[in-house]
Amino acid sequence: MAKNNTTETFEVRGEDLLKKVKELVHEGNIRRIIIKDKNGKVLVEFPLTFGVVGVLIAPVLAAVGAIAALVSECSIVVEREN
């Protein structure tokens, strides 16, 4: 039987983007994070597999930090595993 996933969307300002993504990563039940600009265009999408921590997540957070510097408003779409 396939697992059900739910999605949740957060609207954030650019300066709060990295902080929110870090919070979500630490929750642990996140399957995928998609960051979109205020027009709905996907800027970055990355899967989070079980056990991705520390050094492995660092490049993703660096990319999110770069995006945060470029956008004033964005949304984070989170796919959670039930």
Sequence and secondary structure as in RCSB ss.txt:
>XXXX:A:sequence
MAKNNTTETFEVRGEDLLKKVKELVHEGNIRRIIIKDKNGKVLVEFPLTFGVVGVLIAPVLAAVGAIAALVSECS
IVVEREN
>XXXX:A:secstr
    EEEEEEEEEHHHHHHHHHHHHHHS EEEEEEEETTS EEEEEE  TT  GGGTHHHHHHHHHHHHH SEEE
EEEEEE 
